[in-house]
Amino acid sequence: MAVRLYRIMRDSEPTLLDFTSNEAQGLSPRSADPEIVRLWSGISCWATDVQARRAIRRYPHLGSYVAALDLPDDASIRVERTRGPGHHTVWGDPAVLIRYVSAVSRA
C-alpha cells in the first residue's frame, strides 16, 4: 500500500540535501546508542501535515516548509515507524526520494 509522509524542508524548492540523511551529510550522531546511529542513516518524516507543522513549531531550525511525499509500494526505499507518535524514518537514495514530492507548502 502506498504511503504519504511529510518531510520538513528549509526552502520551498526541494533539493537532494533535503532528502540526505545526517550520516550521509557527515554529521555525527548525538549519541553512540546503536538505535540512534541506525536512525541517523535515514531521514525523519511525519504521518500527517499537522505533525510536521507541530515539529517545526517545536524545532524551528529544521525549516519552514513541508513536502508531501507519495511513496509507492514498489519504490526502492524503506519506511519504518520510529520514535514518537507519527514519526517515521525513511531510508533511500535522495535522488529517488525527491521524485516522490507531490506538494510543498509553507508552515
N, CA, C and O atoms as CSV, one atom per row, in Angstrom:
chain,resi,resn,atom,element,x,y,z
A,1,MET,N,N,0.836,-1.185,0.000
A,1,MET,CA,C,0.000,0.000,0.000
A,1,MET,C,C,0.878,1.246,0.000
A,1,MET,O,O,1.783,1.369,0.825
A,2,ALA,N,N,0.621,2.148,-0.902
A,2,ALA,CA,C,1.373,3.398,-0.976
A,2,ALA,C,C,1.144,4.202,0.300
A,2,ALA,O,O,0.107,4.081,0.952
A,3,VAL,N,N,2.128,5.018,0.639
A,3,VAL,CA,C,2.025,5.814,1.860
A,3,VAL,C,C,2.378,7.270,1.560
A,3,VAL,O,O,3.263,7.557,0.754
A,4,ARG,N,N,1.670,8.176,2.222
A,4,ARG,CA,C,2.005,9.594,2.140
A,4,ARG,C,C,2.626,9.990,3.466
A,4,ARG,O,O,2.054,9.764,4.532
A,5,LEU,N,N,3.810,10.586,3.379
A,5,LEU,CA,C,4.503,11.106,4.551
A,5,LEU,C,C,4.872,12.556,4.292
A,5,LEU,O,O,4.793,13.038,3.161
A,6,TYR,N,N,5.276,13.248,5.352
A,6,TYR,CA,C,5.586,14.673,5.272
A,6,TYR,C,C,6.990,14.929,5.798
A,6,TYR,O,O,7.353,14.484,6.887
A,7,ARG,N,N,7.768,15.651,5.006
A,7,ARG,CA,C,9.172,15.938,5.322
A,7,ARG,C,C,9.350,17.440,5.484
A,7,ARG,O,O,8.886,18.213,4.645
A,8,ILE,N,N,10.011,17.858,6.546
A,8,ILE,CA,C,10.306,19.270,6.774
A,8,ILE,C,C,11.510,19.657,5.920
A,8,ILE,O,O,12.501,18.930,5.842
A,9,MET,N,N,11.397,20.832,5.277
A,9,MET,CA,C,12.474,21.345,4.429
A,9,MET,C,C,12.759,22.804,4.783
A,9,MET,O,O,11.932,23.479,5.396
A,10,ARG,N,N,13.935,23.276,4.389
A,10,ARG,CA,C,14.326,24.660,4.665
A,10,ARG,C,C,13.762,25.652,3.652
A,10,ARG,O,O,13.444,26.784,4.016
A,11,ASP,N,N,13.633,25.255,2.402
A,11,ASP,CA,C,13.165,26.152,1.341
A,11,ASP,C,C,11.988,25.543,0.600
A,11,ASP,O,O,11.638,24.379,0.796
A,12,SER,N,N,11.386,26.359,-0.254
A,12,SER,CA,C,10.200,25.913,-0.985
A,12,SER,C,C,10.520,24.957,-2.136
A,12,SER,O,O,9.650,24.210,-2.585
A,13,GLU,N,N,11.744,24.978,-2.605
A,13,GLU,CA,C,12.157,24.077,-3.686
A,13,GLU,C,C,12.921,22.895,-3.098
A,13,GLU,O,O,13.951,23.097,-2.455
A,14,PRO,N,N,12.448,21.674,-3.300
A,14,PRO,CA,C,13.158,20.508,-2.767
A,14,PRO,C,C,14.543,20.366,-3.401
A,14,PRO,O,O,14.722,20.582,-4.599
A,15,THR,N,N,15.510,20.001,-2.568
A,15,THR,CA,C,16.863,19.718,-3.049
A,15,THR,C,C,17.260,18.327,-2.571
A,15,THR,O,O,16.623,17.769,-1.677
A,16,LEU,N,N,18.297,17.776,-3.156
A,16,LEU,CA,C,18.780,16.468,-2.728
A,16,LEU,C,C,19.187,16.496,-1.257
A,16,LEU,O,O,19.016,15.506,-0.545
A,17,LEU,N,N,19.719,17.619,-0.805
A,17,LEU,CA,C,20.135,17.725,0.597
A,17,LEU,C,C,18.953,17.546,1.550
A,17,LEU,O,O,19.123,17.025,2.652
A,18,ASP,N,N,17.759,17.973,1.138
A,18,ASP,CA,C,16.561,17.802,1.967
A,18,ASP,C,C,16.248,16.331,2.226
A,18,ASP,O,O,15.552,16.004,3.187
A,19,PHE,N,N,16.753,15.453,1.384
A,19,PHE,CA,C,16.448,14.032,1.475
A,19,PHE,C,C,17.696,13.185,1.731
A,19,PHE,O,O,17.703,11.973,1.514
A,20,THR,N,N,18.745,13.855,2.195
A,20,THR,CA,C,20.006,13.199,2.520
A,20,THR,C,C,20.113,13.049,4.032
A,20,THR,O,O,19.919,14.015,4.770
A,21,SER,N,N,20.414,11.866,4.484
A,21,SER,CA,C,20.496,11.600,5.929
A,21,SER,C,C,21.617,12.399,6.568
A,21,SER,O,O,22.548,12.848,5.899
A,22,ASN,N,N,21.509,12.563,7.862
A,22,ASN,CA,C,22.572,13.226,8.620
A,22,ASN,C,C,23.886,12.470,8.473
A,22,ASN,O,O,24.951,13.075,8.352
A,23,GLU,N,N,23.803,11.160,8.485
A,23,GLU,CA,C,25.001,10.334,8.324
A,23,GLU,C,C,25.678,10.621,6.980
A,23,GLU,O,O,26.890,10.830,6.921
A,24,ALA,N,N,24.886,10.627,5.902
A,24,ALA,CA,C,25.436,10.869,4.566
A,24,ALA,C,C,25.978,12.291,4.424
A,24,ALA,O,O,26.824,12.553,3.569
A,25,GLN,N,N,25.487,13.209,5.264
A,25,GLN,CA,C,25.987,14.579,5.251
A,25,GLN,C,C,27.276,14.712,6.067
A,25,GLN,O,O,27.882,15.783,6.103
A,26,GLY,N,N,27.691,13.630,6.720
A,26,GLY,CA,C,28.918,13.645,7.502
A,26,GLY,C,C,28.752,14.190,8.907
A,26,GLY,O,O,29.738,14.504,9.573
A,27,LEU,N,N,27.507,14.306,9.367
A,27,LEU,CA,C,27.246,14.805,10.710
A,27,LEU,C,C,27.327,13.650,11.714
A,27,LEU,O,O,26.922,12.526,11.416
A,28,SER,N,N,27.848,13.939,12.885
A,28,SER,CA,C,27.979,12.912,13.921
A,28,SER,C,C,26.691,12.794,14.725
A,28,SER,O,O,26.073,13.805,15.059
A,29,PRO,N,N,26.282,11.567,15.038
A,29,PRO,CA,C,25.090,11.404,15.877
A,29,PRO,C,C,25.340,11.939,17.281
A,29,PRO,O,O,26.479,11.988,17.747
A,30,ARG,N,N,24.277,12.334,17.938
A,30,ARG,CA,C,24.397,12.920,19.278
A,30,ARG,C,C,24.681,11.870,20.348
A,30,ARG,O,O,24.927,12.205,21.507
A,31,SER,N,N,24.647,10.600,19.953
A,31,SER,CA,C,24.863,9.511,20.901
A,31,SER,C,C,25.437,8.311,20.146
A,31,SER,O,O,25.231,8.159,18.942
A,32,ALA,N,N,26.154,7.474,20.873
A,32,ALA,CA,C,26.687,6.242,20.282
A,32,ALA,C,C,25.689,5.086,20.411
A,32,ALA,O,O,25.979,3.958,20.013
A,33,ASP,N,N,24.525,5.377,20.964
A,33,ASP,CA,C,23.484,4.358,21.106
A,33,ASP,C,C,23.189,3.747,19.733
A,33,ASP,O,O,22.943,4.486,18.780
A,34,PRO,N,N,23.209,2.425,19.612
A,34,PRO,CA,C,23.011,1.783,18.306
A,34,PRO,C,C,21.706,2.190,17.606
A,34,PRO,O,O,21.679,2.306,16.381
A,35,GLU,N,N,20.642,2.406,18.359
A,35,GLU,CA,C,19.375,2.801,17.740
A,35,GLU,C,C,19.461,4.222,17.175
A,35,GLU,O,O,18.947,4.485,16.088
A,36,ILE,N,N,20.091,5.121,17.889
A,36,ILE,CA,C,20.284,6.492,17.399
A,36,ILE,C,C,21.127,6.462,16.131
A,36,ILE,O,O,20.800,7.135,15.154
A,37,VAL,N,N,22.197,5.698,16.140
A,37,VAL,CA,C,23.083,5.583,14.968
A,37,VAL,C,C,22.317,5.014,13.779
A,37,VAL,O,O,22.487,5.480,12.652
A,38,ARG,N,N,21.485,4.022,14.019
A,38,ARG,CA,C,20.692,3.418,12.932
A,38,ARG,C,C,19.742,4.448,12.321
A,38,ARG,O,O,19.653,4.562,11.098
A,39,LEU,N,N,19.038,5.193,13.163
A,39,LEU,CA,C,18.093,6.189,12.668
A,39,LEU,C,C,18.804,7.350,11.974
A,39,LEU,O,O,18.236,7.983,11.084
A,40,TRP,N,N,20.031,7.628,12.373
A,40,TRP,CA,C,20.834,8.712,11.804
A,40,TRP,C,C,21.079,8.485,10.307
A,40,TRP,O,O,21.344,9.430,9.563
A,41,SER,N,N,20.989,7.232,9.880
A,41,SER,CA,C,21.240,6.898,8.474
A,41,SER,C,C,19.999,7.043,7.596
A,41,SER,O,O,20.056,6.796,6.391
A,42,GLY,N,N,18.876,7.443,8.200
A,42,GLY,CA,C,17.649,7.698,7.449
A,42,GLY,C,C,17.220,9.140,7.624
A,42,GLY,O,O,17.911,9.925,8.273
A,43,ILE,N,N,16.077,9.492,7.042
A,43,ILE,CA,C,15.540,10.841,7.212
A,43,ILE,C,C,14.225,10.767,7.983
A,43,ILE,O,O,13.482,9.792,7.868
A,44,SER,N,N,13.948,11.796,8.763
A,44,SER,CA,C,12.716,11.865,9.541
A,44,SER,C,C,11.565,12.372,8.702
A,44,SER,O,O,11.705,13.331,7.943
A,45,CYS,N,N,10.438,11.725,8.842
A,45,CYS,CA,C,9.201,12.152,8.191
A,45,CYS,C,C,8.059,11.994,9.188
A,45,CYS,O,O,8.222,11.382,10.244
A,46,TRP,N,N,6.920,12.546,8.846
A,46,TRP,CA,C,5.751,12.528,9.724
A,46,TRP,C,C,4.559,11.952,8.994
A,46,TRP,O,O,4.455,12.065,7.773
A,47,ALA,N,N,3.658,11.333,9.740
A,47,ALA,CA,C,2.470,10.711,9.162
A,47,ALA,C,C,1.463,11.740,8.674
A,47,ALA,O,O,0.718,11.477,7.730
A,48,THR,N,N,1.431,12.917,9.311
A,48,THR,CA,C,0.460,13.944,8.905
A,48,THR,C,C,1.136,15.292,8.762
A,48,THR,O,O,2.194,15.548,9.336
A,49,ASP,N,N,0.506,16.131,7.993
A,49,ASP,CA,C,0.948,17.515,7.815
A,49,ASP,C,C,0.938,18.242,9.158
A,49,ASP,O,O,1.848,19.013,9.460
A,50,VAL,N,N,-0.086,17.994,9.954
A,50,VAL,CA,C,-0.212,18.641,11.272
A,50,VAL,C,C,0.975,18.271,12.164
A,50,VAL,O,O,1.515,19.129,12.862
A,51,GLN,N,N,1.379,17.010,12.146
A,51,GLN,CA,C,2.510,16.587,12.967
A,51,GLN,C,C,3.804,17.250,12.505
A,51,GLN,O,O,4.622,17.651,13.333
A,52,ALA,N,N,3.995,17.369,11.199
A,52,ALA,CA,C,5.190,18.033,10.680
A,52,ALA,C,C,5.210,19.499,11.095
A,52,ALA,O,O,6.251,20.017,11.499
A,53,ARG,N,N,4.074,20.164,10.999
A,53,ARG,CA,C,3.995,21.578,11.391
A,53,ARG,C,C,4.219,21.747,12.899
A,53,ARG,O,O,4.822,22.731,13.329
A,54,ARG,N,N,3.746,20.811,13.684
A,54,ARG,CA,C,3.987,20.840,15.133
A,54,ARG,C,C,5.490,20.711,15.412
A,54,ARG,O,O,6.023,21.398,16.284
A,55,ALA,N,N,6.165,19.836,14.674
A,55,ALA,CA,C,7.610,19.672,14.840
A,55,ALA,C,C,8.350,20.956,14.466
A,55,ALA,O,O,9.340,21.309,15.107
A,56,ILE,N,N,7.880,21.649,13.441
A,56,ILE,CA,C,8.504,22.922,13.039
A,56,ILE,C,C,8.361,23.948,14.158
A,56,ILE,O,O,9.306,24.680,14.451
A,57,ARG,N,N,7.187,24.006,14.783
A,57,ARG,CA,C,6.999,24.957,15.887
A,57,ARG,C,C,7.925,24.621,17.060
A,57,ARG,O,O,8.440,25.512,17.736
A,58,ARG,N,N,8.123,23.342,17.283
A,58,ARG,CA,C,8.972,22.917,18.392
A,58,ARG,C,C,10.462,23.055,18.064
A,58,ARG,O,O,11.270,23.379,18.934
A,59,TYR,N,N,10.811,22.806,16.800
A,59,TYR,CA,C,12.213,22.852,16.351
A,59,TYR,C,C,12.319,23.720,15.092
A,59,TYR,O,O,12.508,23.188,13.999
A,60,PRO,N,N,12.202,25.038,15.227
A,60,PRO,CA,C,12.175,25.903,14.042
A,60,PRO,C,C,13.442,25.844,13.182
A,60,PRO,O,O,13.405,26.193,12.002
A,61,HIS,N,N,14.541,25.413,13.756
A,61,HIS,CA,C,15.785,25.312,12.981
A,61,HIS,C,C,15.698,24.251,11.870
A,61,HIS,O,O,16.536,24.231,10.969
A,62,LEU,N,N,14.692,23.374,11.933
A,62,LEU,CA,C,14.555,22.330,10.912
A,62,LEU,C,C,14.124,22.878,9.560
A,62,LEU,O,O,14.479,22.317,8.524
A,63,GLY,N,N,13.369,23.962,9.559
A,63,GLY,CA,C,12.904,24.543,8.302
A,63,GLY,C,C,11.527,25.129,8.444
A,63,GLY,O,O,10.921,25.086,9.515
A,64,SER,N,N,11.029,25.686,7.339
A,64,SER,CA,C,9.731,26.377,7.331
A,64,SER,C,C,8.764,25.828,6.302
A,64,SER,O,O,7.682,26.384,6.112
A,65,TYR,N,N,9.134,24.751,5.638
A,65,TYR,CA,C,8.303,24.188,4.576
A,65,TYR,C,C,8.060,22.707,4.841
A,65,TYR,O,O,8.857,22.027,5.487
A,66,VAL,N,N,6.938,22.235,4.323
A,66,VAL,CA,C,6.588,20.824,4.464
A,66,VAL,C,C,6.342,20.251,3.064
A,66,VAL,O,O,5.540,20.777,2.291
A,67,ALA,N,N,7.046,19.172,2.765
A,67,ALA,CA,C,6.864,18.472,1.491
A,67,ALA,C,C,6.041,17.218,1.721
A,67,ALA,O,O,6.324,16.441,2.633
A,68,ALA,N,N,5.029,17.022,0.901
A,68,ALA,CA,C,4.276,15.768,0.904
A,68,ALA,C,C,5.013,14.790,0.000
A,68,ALA,O,O,5.347,15.110,-1.141
A,69,LEU,N,N,5.261,13.601,0.522
A,69,LEU,CA,C,5.927,12.543,-0.242
A,69,LEU,C,C,4.934,11.413,-0.450
A,69,LEU,O,O,4.439,10.836,0.518
A,70,ASP,N,N,4.645,11.097,-1.683
A,70,ASP,CA,C,3.773,9.969,-2.004
A,70,ASP,C,C,4.659,8.806,-2.422
A,70,ASP,O,O,5.144,8.750,-3.551
A,71,LEU,N,N,4.859,7.885,-1.497
A,71,LEU,CA,C,5.804,6.790,-1.681
A,71,LEU,C,C,5.074,5.528,-2.136
A,71,LEU,O,O,4.292,4.962,-1.372
A,72,PRO,N,N,5.321,5.077,-3.377
A,72,PRO,CA,C,4.647,3.874,-3.870
A,72,PRO,C,C,5.237,2.609,-3.248
A,72,PRO,O,O,6.358,2.602,-2.741
A,73,ASP,N,N,4.455,1.557,-3.305
A,73,ASP,CA,C,4.880,0.271,-2.748
A,73,ASP,C,C,6.155,-0.254,-3.391
A,73,ASP,O,O,6.991,-0.860,-2.722
A,74,ASP,N,N,6.298,-0.023,-4.671
A,74,ASP,CA,C,7.421,-0.616,-5.393
A,74,ASP,C,C,8.666,0.260,-5.386
A,74,ASP,O,O,9.618,-0.026,-6.113
A,75,ALA,N,N,8.683,1.316,-4.587
A,75,ALA,CA,C,9.855,2.190,-4.512
A,75,ALA,C,C,11.001,1.463,-3.813
A,75,ALA,O,O,10.783,0.619,-2.944
A,76,SER,N,N,12.206,1.803,-4.205
A,76,SER,CA,C,13.387,1.178,-3.596
A,76,SER,C,C,13.784,1.951,-2.332
A,76,SER,O,O,14.894,2.471,-2.217
A,77,ILE,N,N,12.848,2.005,-1.404
A,77,ILE,CA,C,13.061,2.708,-0.141
A,77,ILE,C,C,12.506,1.851,0.992
A,77,ILE,O,O,11.747,0.909,0.765
A,78,ARG,N,N,12.895,2.192,2.202
A,78,ARG,CA,C,12.367,1.510,3.381
A,78,ARG,C,C,11.769,2.552,4.314
A,78,ARG,O,O,12.374,3.595,4.560
A,79,VAL,N,N,10.590,2.270,4.826
A,79,VAL,CA,C,9.891,3.163,5.751
A,79,VAL,C,C,9.615,2.387,7.020
A,79,VAL,O,O,9.165,1.242,6.976
A,80,GLU,N,N,9.890,3.019,8.154
A,80,GLU,CA,C,9.651,2.367,9.435
A,80,GLU,C,C,9.095,3.393,10.418
A,80,GLU,O,O,9.613,4.505,10.517
A,81,ARG,N,N,8.063,3.028,11.130
A,81,ARG,CA,C,7.545,3.905,12.179
A,81,ARG,C,C,8.530,3.853,13.338
A,81,ARG,O,O,8.838,2.780,13.858
A,82,THR,N,N,9.015,5.010,13.733
A,82,THR,CA,C,10.057,5.076,14.758
A,82,THR,C,C,9.764,6.187,15.755
A,82,THR,O,O,9.065,7.151,15.446
A,83,ARG,N,N,10.299,6.036,16.925
A,83,ARG,CA,C,10.259,7.051,17.975
A,83,ARG,C,C,8.840,7.433,18.361
A,83,ARG,O,O,8.048,6.545,18.679
A,84,GLY,N,N,8.480,8.722,18.350
A,84,GLY,CA,C,7.197,9.170,18.876
A,84,GLY,C,C,6.032,8.983,17.927
A,84,GLY,O,O,6.197,8.488,16.812
A,85,PRO,N,N,4.846,9.383,18.377
A,85,PRO,CA,C,3.628,9.251,17.562
A,85,PRO,C,C,3.762,9.964,16.208
A,85,PRO,O,O,4.100,11.146,16.143
A,86,GLY,N,N,3.492,9.226,15.148
A,86,GLY,CA,C,3.506,9.797,13.808
A,86,GLY,C,C,4.869,9.918,13.173
A,86,GLY,O,O,4.966,10.232,11.987
A,87,HIS,N,N,5.931,9.675,13.930
A,87,HIS,CA,C,7.277,9.818,13.370
A,87,HIS,C,C,7.670,8.553,12.615
A,87,HIS,O,O,7.465,7.434,13.085
A,88,HIS,N,N,8.239,8.763,11.435
A,88,HIS,CA,C,8.745,7.658,10.622
A,88,HIS,C,C,10.176,7.984,10.205
A,88,HIS,O,O,10.555,9.148,10.076
A,89,THR,N,N,10.948,6.942,10.000
A,89,THR,CA,C,12.273,7.103,9.400
A,89,THR,C,C,12.217,6.435,8.036
A,89,THR,O,O,11.675,5.342,7.869
A,90,VAL,N,N,12.804,7.140,7.056
A,90,VAL,CA,C,12.805,6.666,5.674
A,90,VAL,C,C,14.252,6.526,5.226
A,90,VAL,O,O,15.059,7.440,5.400
A,91,TRP,N,N,14.570,5.380,4.649
A,91,TRP,CA,C,15.894,5.133,4.099
A,91,TRP,C,C,15.752,4.985,2.590
A,91,TRP,O,O,14.924,4.212,2.108
A,92,GLY,N,N,16.559,5.725,1.857
A,92,GLY,CA,C,16.529,5.622,0.403
A,92,GLY,C,C,17.456,6.631,-0.233
A,92,GLY,O,O,17.938,7.554,0.423
A,93,ASP,N,N,17.694,6.451,-1.485
A,93,ASP,CA,C,18.531,7.356,-2.265
A,93,ASP,C,C,17.825,8.705,-2.377
A,93,ASP,O,O,16.664,8.753,-2.781
A,94,PRO,N,N,18.501,9.805,-2.026
A,94,PRO,CA,C,17.867,11.124,-2.137
A,94,PRO,C,C,17.328,11.421,-3.535
A,94,PRO,O,O,16.297,12.077,-3.677
A,95,ALA,N,N,18.025,10.939,-4.569
A,95,ALA,CA,C,17.568,11.176,-5.943
A,95,ALA,C,C,16.263,10.445,-6.239
A,95,ALA,O,O,15.488,10.874,-7.094
A,96,VAL,N,N,16.021,9.353,-5.542
A,96,VAL,CA,C,14.754,8.627,-5.675
A,96,VAL,C,C,13.678,9.326,-4.847
A,96,VAL,O,O,12.574,9.569,-5.335
A,97,LEU,N,N,13.997,9.644,-3.611
A,97,LEU,CA,C,13.014,10.266,-2.715
A,97,LEU,C,C,12.479,11.580,-3.266
A,97,LEU,O,O,11.277,11.835,-3.186
A,98,ILE,N,N,13.337,12.410,-3.818
A,98,ILE,CA,C,12.911,13.727,-4.301
A,98,ILE,C,C,11.867,13.602,-5.421
A,98,ILE,O,O,11.038,14.493,-5.605
A,99,ARG,N,N,11.915,12.504,-6.154
A,99,ARG,CA,C,10.934,12.306,-7.245
A,99,ARG,C,C,9.526,12.106,-6.740
A,99,ARG,O,O,8.565,12.283,-7.488
A,100,TYR,N,N,9.390,11.732,-5.452
A,100,TYR,CA,C,8.061,11.465,-4.900
A,100,TYR,C,C,7.435,12.671,-4.185
A,100,TYR,O,O,6.375,12.545,-3.572
A,101,VAL,N,N,8.081,13.824,-4.263
A,101,VAL,CA,C,7.495,15.040,-3.700
A,101,VAL,C,C,6.291,15.425,-4.564
A,101,VAL,O,O,6.427,15.656,-5.766
A,102,SER,N,N,5.128,15.491,-3.945
A,102,SER,CA,C,3.911,15.821,-4.707
A,102,SER,C,C,3.407,17.231,-4.421
A,102,SER,O,O,2.621,17.781,-5.192
A,103,ALA,N,N,3.862,17.817,-3.308
A,103,ALA,CA,C,3.429,19.183,-2.968
A,103,ALA,C,C,4.353,19.726,-1.897
A,103,ALA,O,O,4.921,18.973,-1.106
A,104,VAL,N,N,4.496,21.052,-1.883
A,104,VAL,CA,C,5.281,21.747,-0.849
A,104,VAL,C,C,4.456,22.925,-0.386
A,104,VAL,O,O,3.879,23.654,-1.193
A,105,SER,N,N,4.404,23.108,0.944
A,105,SER,CA,C,3.669,24.270,1.482
A,105,SER,C,C,4.493,24.910,2.596
A,105,SER,O,O,5.322,24.262,3.235
A,106,ARG,N,N,4.244,26.182,2.803
A,106,ARG,CA,C,4.905,26.906,3.885
A,106,ARG,C,C,4.195,26.591,5.196
A,106,ARG,O,O,2.966,26.556,5.253
A,107,ALA,N,N,4.967,26.365,6.232
A,107,ALA,CA,C,4.379,26.030,7.544
A,107,ALA,C,C,3.797,27.260,8.205
A,107,ALA,O,O,3.262,27.172,9.311
